[in-house]
Amino acid sequence: MASLGHHRGVAAAMGIPLRGFLAWWLRRSYYLLVMPRMAQRVRLVADWTIRVFFPPSLSKIDLDAEREMLLHYAAVGTLDAKAFATELKSDVGQKDTL
């Protein structure tokens, strides 16, 4: 079972391949059933219900603080600056050099 987002999923239930909304709903139902406590189940149902009416807002993730921290640690010799700068640059997708 896998959730693909936006009320879509894929699953194989008892050998029957499913996809779309039914597979997404089946995965969520199974996930809810394996929750250990009733309080967690109630919280999940409430969260899922709220997200139907109020989708999560999009926001920009700013990685400048992380970049400065990595450069600071690299300057004191704790980290390999070039390796982390290359990795951070590829993660952020920026073309400038650090």
C-alpha positions in Angstrom: 0.0 0.0 0.0 1.2 3.5 -0.8 -0.4 6.9 -0.7 0.4 9.1 -3.7 -1.2 12.2 -2.2 -4.3 14.2 -3.3 -6.6 11.3 -2.4 -4.8 8.8 -4.7 -3.0 5.6 -3.8 -2.1 2.1 -4.9 -2.6 -1.1 -3.0 -2.9 -4.9 -3.3 -5.6 -6.2 -1.0 -5.9 -10.0 -0.8 -4.2 -10.2 -4.2 -6.5 -7.6 -5.8 -4.7 -4.6 -7.2 -6.4 -1.3 -6.3 -5.6 2.2 -7.2 -7.0 5.7 -6.9 -9.4 6.9 -4.1 -10.3 3.4 -2.9 -6.6 2.4 -2.4 -5.9 5.7 -0.6 -8.9 5.2 1.7 -7.9 1.5 2.4 -4.4 2.6 3.4 -5.8 5.3 5.7 -8.2 2.9 7.2 -5.6 0.3 7.9 -3.2 3.0 9.3 -6.0 4.1 11.7 -6.7 0.5 12.8 -3.1 -0.2 13.8 -2.9 2.9 16.0 -2.3 1.6 19.6 -4.5 4.0 21.5 -8.0 5.3 21.0 -6.8 8.9 21.8 -4.3 8.7 18.9 -7.1 7.4 16.6 -9.4 10.3 17.5 -6.6 12.8 17.0 -5.8 11.3 13.5 -9.5 11.4 12.5 -9.8 15.0 13.7 -6.6 16.0 11.9 -7.6 14.3 8.6 -11.1 15.9 8.8 -9.6 19.4 9.4 -7.2 18.9 6.5 -10.1 18.2 4.2 -11.5 21.7 4.8 -8.3 23.6 5.4 -5.4 22.3 3.3 -1.9 23.1 4.5 -0.5 26.5 3.5 2.5 26.7 1.3 5.5 28.4 2.6 9.1 29.1 1.5 11.8 27.1 3.2 14.8 29.3 3.8 18.1 27.5 4.3 20.4 30.5 4.9 20.7 29.7 8.6 21.7 26.1 7.9 24.3 27.3 5.3 25.8 29.7 7.8 26.0 27.0 10.4 27.7 24.6 8.1 30.2 27.2 7.0 30.9 28.1 10.6 31.6 24.5 11.6 33.7 24.0 8.4 35.8 27.1 9.4 36.6 25.7 12.8 37.6 22.4 11.2 34.7 20.3 12.4 33.2 19.6 8.9 34.5 19.2 5.4 33.4 22.5 3.9 33.6 21.6 0.3 31.6 18.4 0.6 28.8 20.1 2.5 28.7 23.2 0.4 28.3 21.0 -2.7 25.6 19.0 -1.1 23.7 22.0 0.2 24.0 23.7 -3.2 22.5 20.7 -5.0 19.7 20.4 -2.4 18.7 24.1 -2.6 19.3 24.3 -6.4 21.3 27.5 -6.3 24.0 28.2 -8.8 26.2 30.5 -6.8 29.2 29.3 -4.9 29.6 29.4 -1.2 
